[in-house]
Amino acid sequence: MATMSHWVHGARPRTLPAAVAPVLIGTGAAAQIDGASIPRALLALLVALALQVGVNYANDYSDGIRGTDSSERRVGPVRLVGQGLATPAQVKLAAFGCFGVAALAGLLLLWLSGARLLLVLGAASILAAWFYTGGRRPYGYLGLGEVFVFVFFGLVATLGTTYTQALTLTGAAWAGAIGVGALSCAILMANNLRDIPGDISAGKHTLAVRLGDVAARYVYAALLAVAVQCVFIAGHTTLWALWALPAFALAIRPLRALIAGAKGADLIPVLSGTGALTLVYAVLLASGLALGG
């Protein structure tokens, strides 16, 4: 039986910066035009965290019942279904429970903000979270996972946060959305780079599998470069946005590990390091945008 510790690790805490970061940046962009709302920001954060944990449990469930997460193939975090720690039904219930929390918080957020047109995007976010690895033809198995992450944990999460507070979008919000989307994709790329051998044997054709080990490492570096460029673009709206540049000092160790050819479990620090970079990037960029208001 899974313990509380197993459930916490099964939620994959290293991925949570990808949920927190867009809300911080979206709120910073709203503050830049004096439109920030702490209650709405907190609701947006709850939506993002619930979706992130929900998609992690859904991924655990779907990969587990397909045999993708069999213990001899995988490294990294706890797999509740794959390691027999919880039944598939329990993990599926946890996933849908998280999606339910996200839906309720999202409905309250839209009601408070009056941005009811975003209801369609909210529903699409939940469907995309499930079909990432769920259903008969999960798009995560087709190499489209990064597209989902960029769109929903980059553009939708960031711009949705800004819009539900300020009821408008700005150039800084778009730059921040693209930048944090790129970093969230880098987190996923590091994760899938680690899992290439197991994914190949399981028939899971992630983008890292399709690109191959070497090309996937170059794409990871390119995603970081996109995030850097977005800081300079945001800097056209306020020089305070450049305050986010020191965050990229945290990219040095992950990049060194990739250049050195780290594989398997040795890529876990790359994953956690990229998560830390994403969170610090968001904190600094959000504070810079707010100060530039």
N, C-alpha and C positions, 0 to 999 in steps of 0.2 A: 504493500500500500504506500502511495506517495505521501511523504511528510510535507509540512508547510515549507520546509527548505527546498524540497524538490519542486513544488509548485512555483516558488519564487524564482528558482534557477530556470525552470521551464518557461517562464515568462520572458527570459533572455534580457536581463537588465542592461546589458551592454548596448542594446539597440534603442533604448529609451531616449537618448539624446536626439535621435532623429524625430521624435515626437515633440520634445520640449523646444527644440531650436526654432522651428518655423513660427511657433506661437510667440516666442520672444521677439523675433524679428518683425513679425506682423504687428505686434503691439508697439514696438519702437517706431515703425513707420507711421502708425496712427498717432503716436505722441508727437512726431515731428510736425504734424499739422493740427496739433491740439485736439485730437479726437480720441485719445486713449480712454479706455474704461476698464478698471481693474476687475469688476465682477464679470464682464463679458470675456476678458482675457482668461480668467480662471475657468470659465465654462469651456472656452476653446481649448484650454490645456487639458481639461478632463476628457473632452471628445478625442483629442489627439492621443492621449495616453491609453484610453480604453481601446481605441482602434489598433494601436501598436501592439498592446498585449493580446488583443483578440486575434490579430493576424498571426502572431507568434504561436498561440495555442492552436489556431486553425492549421497552421503549417505543420505543427507537431502531429496533429490528428491525421491530416491527409497523407503526409509522408510516412507516418507510422503504419497506416493500414495498407499502403502500397509496398511496404518493405524497404523503402528508401532509407529509413533511419535505423536499419539493423546495426547492432553494436559493432560488428566486425568491419563495417564500412565507414563509420563516422567518427569524427573527432569534434571537440568543442563542447557546447553546453549540454545540459541534461535533456534527454529525449524521453518524455513521459510515456508515450505509447511504444516507441521503438525499444526501450529498455524494460518494458513490462512494469513500470512503476504505477501506472494508472490505466484504466480501461479506456478504449477509444470513446465510449459513450460519455465518460466523465470529462475527458479533454474537450470533446465536441461541445458539451454543455457549458464548460468554462469559456470557450470561444464565443458561443452565442450569448452568454451572459454579458461578456465584455461589449459585444456589438449592441446589446440592448441598452447598456449604460451609455454608450456613445450616442445612440439614437435619442434617448430621453434628454441627455444634456444638450445635444444639438438642437432639438426642438425648442427647448427653453431658450437657448441662445438666439435662435431665429425669431422667436416671439418677442424677446426683449429688444432686439435690434431692429425689428421690422423688415429684415432682409429675407423675406420668405421665398424669394426667387432662388435662394441657395439650397432649398429643400431637395431639389433634383440632384445637386452635387453631393449632398450629404448621403442620399440613398445610394448614389453611384459609388461613393467611397466604401460603404459597407459591402456592397456586392463585389467590388474589386478586391477587398480584403479577403473575402471567402474564396473567390475563384482564382486567387493567386496560385494556390496549390490544390484547391478543391474542385469538384465537378469532374466530368469525363475528360475534358481537355483543358487542364489548368495552364494558364499562360506562363506561369513561372517555369514550367517544364519546356517551354518553347523559346526561352531566351528573352522574354519580354518583362521580366521582373523589374529591371531598371526603369523601364517606361512607367510602370505603375508607381514606383517610388518617386520618380521625378515629378510626375503629374500630381499625385495625391499628397505626398509628404514634402513636396516642394511648392508647387504652384497653388494647389487648392488650399493646403493648410495655412500657408503664409498669407496669401491674398484674401482668403476667407476670414482670417483673423483680423486683418486690416479693415476689410469691408464691414464686418459686423460691428466694428467700433466707430469707424469714421464715415461709413456709408459712401466711400469713394476709394479709388486706388491711385497710387502715385508711382513715379518712376523709381523711387527708392524702394518701394514695396516690391516692384517687379524685379529689380536687381537683387534684392535680398532673397526673393523666392527662388530665382534661378541659382543663386549661389548656394543656398542651403539644400536645394534639390540636388545639385551636383555632389555636395558632400555626403548626402544621404545615399546617393548611388555609389559613392566610394565605399561607404560602410558595407553595402550589399556586395560590391565587387570583392572586397577583402574576404567577406564571409564565403562567397562562392568560389573564390580562388583557393581557399583552404580546402574546400570540399570537392574539388575537381575529380580526384580519383574515385571517390565514392559515388559521385553523381554520374560519372561515365558508366560505371558498372550497374547503376540502378536505372539507366536510361533517362536521366534528368538532364535535359540539354539547356542549362543556364547559359547566359551570355558568356561567362568565363569559360565554360566548356566549348562553346562554339568558336570563341576567339583563340583559345589555347592559352597555355600558361604565360608565355612571354608577352603576347599581345595584351592579355588582361592586365598585366602589370603596367604597361604603357597607358592603357585606358584609365587606370586608377590615378596615375600621375596627371593625366590630362584633365580629369575631373577636378583635382585640386587646383590646377591652373585656371580653370573656369571660375572657381570660387574666388580666387585672387582677383581676377579681372572684374568680377562683379563688385568687389569692394571699391575699385577705382571708379566704376560707373556710378555707384551710390555716392561716391565722393564729389560728383558733379552737383549733387543737391545740397551737400554740406561737407566741409572738410573734416568734420568730426567723424564721419563714417570711416575715414582712414585709420581710426583708432583700432579697427579690427585686424589690421595687417599683422601685428605682433602674434596673433593667434597661430600663425603658420609656422612659428618656431616648433610647435607641437607636431608638425608634419615631418620633421627631420628624422626621428627614429623610425617611424613606419616606412618612410621612403628608403632609408638605409637597409632595413630588413628586406624589403622587396628587391632592391638592387643586389643584395647578397644572396638572393635565391631562396629565402625562407619558404618552407613548405609545411603542410599539415599543421600540427599543434604549434609550430613556431610562428604561424601567422596569427595566432590568437592575440598577441600583443599589438599587432597591426590593426586588428578589428577594434580593440578597446582604445588604442591610441587615436584612431580615426573618430571614434565616438567622442572622445575628450576634445579633440580639435573642433568638431562640429558644435559642441556645447559652448566652448570658449568663444569661438567665432560668433555664435549667435548672441552671447552676452555682450561682447564688445561692440558688435555692429548695432545691436538694438540700443545700447546706451549711447552710442555715437549719434544715431539718428534722433533719439530723444533730446540730446543736448543741442542738436542743431535745429531744433524747432523754434 
